[in-house]
Amino acid sequence: MKDIRNIMVAVDFSPISQHLVGYAWTLGQKINAAIDLVNVINQRDVEALSKVADVTSAFSFPDELNRMREDRLTALMALLSDLDIPLDAIGRHVRTGIPSEVLLTAIKEFDSNLLIMGTRGRGQFAGMLFGSNAARMLSKCPVPLLTLRNEW
């Protein structure tokens, strides 16, 4: 079994996100592992924003996308602050793309040995056991995947 030295947490700002980050922080402290938080701006949202920008001059697509990234980085910092975790103790990253593909790329980039994510995110199928991204990661993740649910 490989040592866990780098933990990656998929953060979608759903209600369980704070629990995921807190769990990763506690685990990371116990095993002396680095932690990276990754949030993904979904490609479908980027494409929708681009289409709206094409038909209006109310905003600039690049500026709006940068604002979204900055807002999410700020939200990641607020999440850490709410948990009394030092801001410089955990990496914070916002990426754009298809969430499962971005997470797989980030696992390699950060040399992660463990991925922590919620079982259900912000999708519309509330009755499902796993959200679509969790289900995709369950079948494709090259490292151990720890999923937590809201009720845990």
Buried (B, 14 or more C-beta within 10 A) or exposed (E): EEEBBBBBBBBBBBEBBBBBBBBBBEBBEEEEBBBBBBBBBBBEEBEEBEEEBEEEEEEEBEEBBEEBBEEBBEBBBEBBEEBEBEEEEBBBBBBBBBBBBBBBEBBEBBEBBBBBBBBBBEBEEEEEEBBBBBBBBBEEBEBEBBBBEEEE
